[in-house]
């Protein structure tokens, strides 16, 4: 019996929700996915904890068994564990728009915030990993991430930030890779590229910040807080841009399969995905401006 104060319930809605609720735990692809299973009421904080836990567990297994190319192994393993939770989030997004007739803007915003929180949780795990293992161990086990970032000694105080146009152009290429992987491989592709960026950002920035602590006259606590404040704004904007782009690609990829070219629902999906891409490009441009101006300005005052 429907709650008169609740949202309208249709037959497809009942079938979908009952199917999800009655699905046995073994329906998840991995044990970690079972343990990290989320609900439609899950908050951004829960997704942050899920990202942190999955990455920490994957890195722990890689370290225990001394797997070669530890960083790559951890990214692939944690991405596999997170497919289930992210798929559940996308199902919730779909039902909010198509079944409960809620605002697509509000539903997509909530989904993007949860995925961004997931990414931040993954990044936090890599920051903790880099701090615990130390520079020498990280340089050995995560050398691929460091090679991609072109880290050769140096620290955050000596880092050079390019001009906004060059930064935007570089990040635009990354954005294209995010869209392509998420379009073809959907949730798994999105999680791979987000996990890889989380590894690069978390490990590289931790090494850069800790390496600079011996060259500053500030207290360690003040320096870490200041460096975090300098780097976090543009990194959050970039991460939000990648997350929104991944969601846009997944929506289009699924829409092309579910609906015919003449189906008006496909046009609605394409329009919503286009709006998401515009928002993503705006966030990416703003990130380049902030990275060119604010980050070096604040870091210069920490010397």
ABEGO torsion letter per residue (X at the ends): XBBAABBBBBAAAAAAAAAAAABBAAABABAAAAAABBBAABBAAAAAAAAAAAAAAAAAAAAAAGBBGAAAAAAAAAAAAAAAAAAAAAAAAAAAAAAAGBBAAAAAAAAAAAAAAAAAAAAAAAAAAAAAAEAAAAAAAAAAAAAAAGBBEEBAAABBBBBAAAAAAAAAAAAAAAAAAAAAAEAAAAAAAAAAAAAAAAAAAAAAAAAAAAABABBAAAAAAAAAAAAAAAAAAAAAAAAAAAAAAAAAAAAAAABBAABAAAAAAAAAAAAAAAAAAAAAAAAAAAAAAAAAAAAAAAX
